[in-house]
C-alpha cells in the first residue's frame, strides 16, 4: 500500500510517499480502507519531535491521527463491526498512521460513521471531537447555566467545543480574528472577542471553565478570569503530575512534568481554582455519543479545505500556518 513516512524528526522535514506492507490484523482489530484523513497540529508537533519524551515513535513511521473509511477485514474476536461498515476513528497512541491507504485499529477505538456527512467531514471529527468531549464532559462536567471560555473558537477543537458546550446548556465565550467572528457566532458562541483588538481578560470574569489551547501567557490570564472553584483544562500544556501518573511515566519524566507545570499549578492554587492537562485518548464509545449528536444535527463538521492524498505535505503546511477554519 502507499503511505507517507516520516524518516527523521524535524520542523522542516517532509513526509515521503512510499510503498509499504499492508497492516496485519490482530484478533480484536478491524482493517480500514482509508477514504479520508485529517490534519491536526499534533501531527506537526510529533513531526518536529516535540512529544518524543512521552510518545517516543522511532522513525521511520506513518503519521496521521484521524480516519474515515470502510472495514475490509476483521479479526477473529471482533464483535462490533463487519466487513462493509463505514467507520471513523482516532487510533490509539502508538498505533497511529492514517496518512496511508489502510490502517488496522482496535475495534474499541472505532465507531460507525455518522450517516448524514461525507467521509471528508467524518475524518475531521475524531481527534477534535474526543478532545472537546473529554475536556468539557469528562473533566469539567460542564452543566447547564455555567460559563465556559473556549480559546481559538475558529480552530479545529474550538469549532467543535463551542457546539458541544451550547448543547450542554452553557454560555460560551471565545476568541477569534475579525474574519471569523460570523463563523463562531453561527456555531453558537454568545460572546466573541476579537483577539487582535481586545484583551479577553478585561471582558470576562467569574467563569466556571476555561478550555486553554494557547501559550503560557494566555493560560495565566485565563486562570484570572475563573471564579473560585473554577477549572482550567489545558490541551496545549504544560503536562502535569496527574498526566505523568496516567501514562505511567518514569520517575525522570514525572520530575520534568512536575517542574514545568509548577508555575501554573501554583498560580491556580493561589486563585483557588484548578489546573489540569489533557492529552486526549482514543475512545470508540465516546465517538458513538458524538455520532448521535451529528446525526441529530446538534453538531456540524467545519471543513476549511480538502486536499488530495498526493498533497499531504501541502495540507500539513497549511495547518501549520494557523489560519485554517475548523479542519
Residue pairs with C-beta under 8 A, 6 or more apart in sequence:
1 19
1 20
1 21
1 22
1 100
1 101
1 102
2 17
2 18
2 19
2 20
2 100
2 101
2 309
3 17
3 18
3 19
3 20
3 62
3 97
3 99
3 100
3 101
4 15
4 16
4 17
4 18
4 62
4 63
4 64
4 99
4 100
4 312
4 313
5 15
5 16
5 18
5 20
5 60
5 61
5 62
6 13
6 15
6 16
6 47
6 59
6 60
6 61
6 62
6 63
7 13
7 16
7 59
7 60
8 59
9 47
9 48
9 49
9 52
9 59
10 47
10 48
10 49
11 47
11 48
13 47
14 313
15 47
15 63
15 99
15 312
15 313
15 316
17 310
17 312
20 62
20 100
22 31
22 102
23 31
23 97
23 102
23 103
23 104
24 104
25 31
25 73
25 74
25 75
25 104
26 75
26 104
26 106
27 75
27 76
27 77
27 78
28 75
28 77
28 78
28 106
28 107
28 108
29 74
29 75
29 78
29 104
29 105
29 106
29 107
30 71
30 73
30 74
30 75
30 78
30 81
30 87
30 104
30 105
30 107
30 110
31 71
31 72
31 73
31 74
31 102
31 103
31 104
32 67
32 69
32 70
32 71
32 72
32 87
32 89
32 102
32 103
32 104
32 105
32 110
33 69
33 70
33 71
33 72
33 101
33 102
34 67
34 68
34 69
34 98
34 100
34 101
34 102
34 103
35 68
35 69
35 70
35 119
35 123
36 67
36 68
36 69
36 118
36 119
36 120
36 122
36 123
37 64
37 66
37 67
37 68
37 98
37 99
37 123
38 66
38 120
38 123
38 124
38 127
38 327
39 315
39 316
39 318
39 319
39 327
40 65
40 66
40 127
40 128
40 156
40 319
41 156
41 319
41 320
42 65
42 127
43 63
43 64
43 65
43 316
43 319
44 316
44 319
44 320
45 51
46 55
46 57
46 63
47 63
47 316
53 253
53 256
54 239
54 247
54 249
54 253
55 93
55 94
57 94
61 96
61 97
62 96
62 97
62 98
62 99
62 100
63 96
63 97
63 98
63 99
64 96
64 97
64 98
64 99
64 100
64 103
65 90
65 91
65 96
65 98
65 126
65 127
66 88
66 89
66 90
66 98
66 123
66 124
66 125
66 126
66 127
67 88
67 89
67 90
67 91
67 98
67 103
67 105
67 123
67 126
68 86
68 87
68 88
68 113
68 119
68 120
68 122
68 123
69 86
69 87
69 88
69 119
70 84
70 85
70 86
70 87
71 81
71 82
71 83
71 84
71 85
71 87
72 83
72 102
73 83
74 81
74 82
74 83
74 107
75 107
78 107
79 107
80 107
80 110
80 284
81 87
81 107
81 110
85 112
86 112
86 113
86 119
87 110
87 111
87 112
87 113
88 110
88 111
88 113
88 114
88 122
88 123
88 125
88 126
88 287
89 105
89 109
89 110
89 111
89 126
89 282
89 284
89 287
90 109
90 126
90 127
90 130
90 280
90 282
90 287
91 97
91 98
91 103
91 105
91 106
91 109
91 282
92 105
92 106
92 109
92 281
92 282
93 281
93 282
95 104
95 105
95 106
97 103
99 312
107 284
108 282
108 283
108 284
108 285
109 282
109 283
109 284
110 284
110 287
111 284
111 285
111 287
111 288
111 290
111 291
112 288
112 291
113 119
113 122
113 291
114 122
114 125
114 291
114 294
114 295
115 295
116 294
116 295
116 297
117 294
117 300
117 301
120 303
120 306
121 301
121 303
122 301
124 156
124 301
124 302
124 303
124 326
124 327
125 160
125 290
125 294
125 301
126 287
127 156
127 280
128 156
128 157
128 159
128 160
128 161
128 327
129 160
129 287
129 290
129 299
130 280
130 281
130 282
130 283
130 286
130 287
130 290
131 157
131 160
131 161
131 235
131 278
131 280
132 157
132 160
132 161
132 164
132 211
133 164
133 286
133 289
133 290
134 278
134 280
134 281
134 283
134 286
135 161
135 211
135 233
135 235
135 278
136 142
136 148
136 161
136 164
136 165
136 168
136 209
136 211
137 164
137 168
139 231
139 233
139 276
139 278
140 148
140 208
140 209
140 211
140 231
140 233
142 148
142 165
142 168
142 170
142 208
142 209
143 168
143 169
143 170
144 168
144 169
144 170
145 169
145 170
145 171
146 169
146 170
146 171
146 208
146 209
147 170
147 171
147 173
147 206
147 207
147 208
147 209
148 165
148 170
148 171
148 172
148 173
148 207
148 208
148 209
148 210
148 211
149 173
149 174
149 200
149 204
149 207
149 209
149 210
149 211
149 222
149 225
150 158
150 161
150 162
150 165
150 172
150 173
150 174
150 189
150 211
151 158
151 174
151 175
151 210
151 211
151 212
151 213
151 214
151 218
151 222
152 158
152 174
152 175
152 176
152 213
152 214
153 159
153 162
153 174
153 175
153 176
153 180
153 184
153 187
153 189
153 192
154 176
154 177
154 180
154 183
154 184
154 325
154 326
155 213
155 324
155 326
156 324
156 326
156 327
157 211
157 213
157 235
158 174
158 176
158 184
158 213
159 183
159 184
159 187
159 302
159 325
159 326
159 327
160 299
160 302
161 211
162 172
162 174
162 184
162 187
162 188
162 189
163 187
163 188
163 298
163 299
163 300
164 293
164 299
165 172
165 188
166 172
166 187
166 188
167 293
167 298
167 299
170 208
170 209
171 190
171 191
172 188
172 189
172 190
172 191
173 189
173 190
173 191
173 192
173 193
173 200
173 203
173 204
173 207
174 184
174 189
174 191
174 192
174 193
175 192
175 193
175 194
175 195
175 200
176 183
176 184
176 192
176 193
176 194
176 195
177 194
177 195
177 196
178 194
178 196
178 197
180 325
181 192
181 194
183 302
183 325
184 192
185 192
187 302
191 203
191 204
193 200
193 203
193 204
199 221
200 221
200 222
200 225
201 221
201 224
201 225
204 225
205 225
205 227
206 225
206 226
206 227
207 225
207 226
207 227
207 230
208 226
208 227
208 230
208 231
209 226
209 230
209 231
209 232
209 233
210 222
210 223
210 225
210 226
210 230
210 231
210 232
210 233
211 233
211 235
212 218
212 219
212 222
212 232
212 233
212 234
212 235
212 236
213 234
213 235
213 236
214 236
215 236
216 238
216 263
216 264
219 232
219 234
219 236
219 264
220 264
220 267
222 232
223 232
223 264
223 267
223 268
223 271
223 273
223 275
224 271
226 232
226 271
226 273
227 273
228 271
228 272
228 273
229 272
229 273
229 274
230 273
230 274
231 273
231 274
231 276
232 268
232 273
232 274
232 275
232 276
233 276
233 277
233 278
234 264
234 275
234 276
234 277
234 278
235 277
235 278
235 279
235 280
237 260
237 277
238 257
238 260
238 261
238 264
238 277
239 257
239 260
239 261
239 277
239 279
240 257
240 258
240 261
240 264
240 265
240 275
240 276
240 277
241 254
241 257
241 258
241 261
242 276
242 277
243 257
243 277
243 279
244 253
244 254
244 257
244 258
245 254
249 257
261 275
261 277
264 275
265 275
267 275
268 274
268 275
290 299
293 299
294 300
294 301
301 326
301 327
302 325
302 326
302 327
303 326
303 327
304 324
304 325
304 326
304 327
305 315
305 318
305 324
307 314
307 315
307 318
318 324
